[in-house]
Amino acid sequence: MASVSASPVDELSDKELMSRHAQGDPHAFGQLIVRHRERMWAVAMRTLGDQEEAADALQDAFLSAYRAAGRYRGDAAVTTWLHRIVVNACLDRLRRKSIRPATPLGDEAKIDALAPKLPDPTEGHGTLLEVTAALGELPFEQRAALILVDMLGYGVDDAAEFLDVPPGTIKSRCARGRARLARRLAHLRNRAGRANVEGSKKEGGGLPK
């Protein structure tokens, strides 16, 4: 086994840690996990929305990453490599268990991503819960496409690679999923419209002629 330098692992770059891990350093991979687990936890929670499921998915992902670390060739950033492994682990759990991905409370921005044709929500937690329930009613294929493209920000080609389908299929699934969400959540648009009208009246401006 090659000798390993005595440099403290917390001072090494991600790629250096991966190299040290491949050389047999027993602490290098653990340092990577410590460095990135909060970010990867956020990815798992955003994808699954359930703490227990996210914790299990993250454990599966880190075990997979540990086993696959020897095949890492440095073509992408280590964070990108870890991110993809975590997302795949989450999608595997969604596929196997068909659980509902939930939008964590307090993150209103995700509603805009999930249903971009809807107006900005004004109902706080109640609206978030309604969007969560609507998303959970979508078929897995549409949910997974929306999670990758709208929630996690992947491009259509990357989402197609994740789900092993043509890019056109991803576009179609996203379009159908968004349309179903828009129909299911149409009352939010109406509610927002009424709130805007009432606000105009209170300000004394009334409705435009």
N, C-alpha and C positions, 0 to 999 in steps of 0.2 A: 504494500500500500504506500502511495506517495506520502511524503511528509507534509504536514499541515503547519503553516506559519502560526505564530503565537499571537497575531493581531486580534484584538477583541472583536468578536463577531458583530457587535452593535455598531462598529465603525465602518463596516464593509458595505459596499453597494449590494443591491439585490442580486445582480448577476454574479458578483464575487461570492455571495452566500451560496448561490446555486452551485458554483464551481467547487466551493469548499464541501458542500454536501456530497457532491459526486466523488470527492476525494476521501470521504469517510469521516468528516468532521461531525461528531454527534450533536453539536449544538447549532449548526448553521441553519438547518431547516426550521427548527424551533424559533429561531430569531426572525425568520421570514414570517412565520405565522403571527408572532407577537406584533410585528411591524404592520401587518396588513389585515389582521382579523376584524378590526372595527369596520373597515371599509367593506370587507367581504360579508360581514354580518349585515350591513346596510343593504347590500345587493340581495342577500337571501331574504331579508324581511320585505324588501320591495317586491320581490318576485312571488313570495308565498304568503306574506302577511300574517303568519301564525308563528309565534315564538318557538313552540315545540318543533314544528315542522322545519323551521329555518335552522334551528340548532342541529337537528338530525341531518339536514342537507349539508350544512357546513362541515359536520364531522365526516360525512361521506366524501365531500369534496377534498378536504385536507388529506384524508387517507389516500384518495386517488392521486392527488398531487405528489404526495410523498413517494408513491410507487412509480409515478411517471417522471419524476425529477431527472432521472438519468437520461431521459430522451429529450430533455430541453436543450435546444440548440442556439438559443439567443436570438432567433429571428424576430421575436416580439418582446416587448417589455415584460418583465416578470409579473407585474400587476395585471397586464392584459392576459397573460397565460393563466394566472390564478382566476381572474374574473370569468373567463370562459369555462373553466372547470367548475366553478361554483354555479354558474348559470345552468350548465348541463345537469349538474346534480339536482338543482331545483326543478328543472323541467322533467327529469326522470321521476321525481316524486309526484309532480302534478299528473304525469301520464299514468303512473301506477295507482295512485290513490284518488285521482280526480278530486283533489281538495280545492277549496275556493281560495284564490289569491285575494288578499284583502289590502285595501289602501290604508296604511297606518294613519291614525287620527292626527290632524294637525298639518298634514302635507297637502294642502289644497291644490298645489301645482299639478299633481298627478291627475286630477280630474280633467284639466285642460288637455292633457296628453291622451287620456283614454277616450274622451268624447269631444274632440276639437270643434265639432259643429255646434256644441251647446254653449250657452252663455256662461260667463263666470259664475260659479256658485256663490250664494249669499247666505246659505242656511247653516254653515259651519259643520259640526259633527254629524248632524242629521243627514245632510246632503252626502257627506262622505260615506256614510253607512248605506245610503240608497245606491250610490254608484258601486260600492263593493258588492252588494247583493246582485245588482244587474250584471256585473262582470262575471260573477260566479255562475250565472245562468247560461253563459255562452258555452258552446262546445269546446272541448280542449283545443282543437286545431285553431279556432279563432282566438281563444284566450292566449294561447302560446304566442301567436303572431303579434297580437297587440302588446303583450308583455315585452317581447323583444324589441319591437319597433317603437312603440309609443311610450312605454315605461322605462326601458333601459337604454333607448336611444341607438340601437343597432340599425345599420342600413339594411335595405331589403336583401341584398346579396348575402350579408352575414347571417341574417335570420334564416334565409333559405338553406345556408350551410348547416346551421344549428339543427334545423328540422328535417334536413335531407329531402327537400322538395325544390322545384324550380322557383325562381324569383317571382314569376307571374302568379304562382299559387299563393305566395305570401301577400302580394298586393291584393289578390282577390279575397283572401281570408280577412285581411285588415279592413277592406272596404265593407264586407258583409258584417264583420263584428262591430264596426263603428255605426253602421246603419241600424243594427239591432239595438245597440246602446242608445242611439238617438231616439228610436221609437219608444224604447222602454223608459227613457228618462225625459220624455217630452214635457211632462208636468213641471220639470225644473225650469224649462224655458218659459213656460207660461207663468210660473211663480216669479221668475226674475222680471218678466215683462210687467206684471202687476205691481211689483215693488218699485219699478222705475216710474210707472204712471203715478202711483201714490206719492212718491217722492217729489215729482214735479208739481203735483197739486199742492202739497204742503209748502212748497217754496213760492206758491202764488203764480207760477207761470202758466199753469193749466196745460192743455194739450195744444200742440201746434196746429194752426189752421190749415 
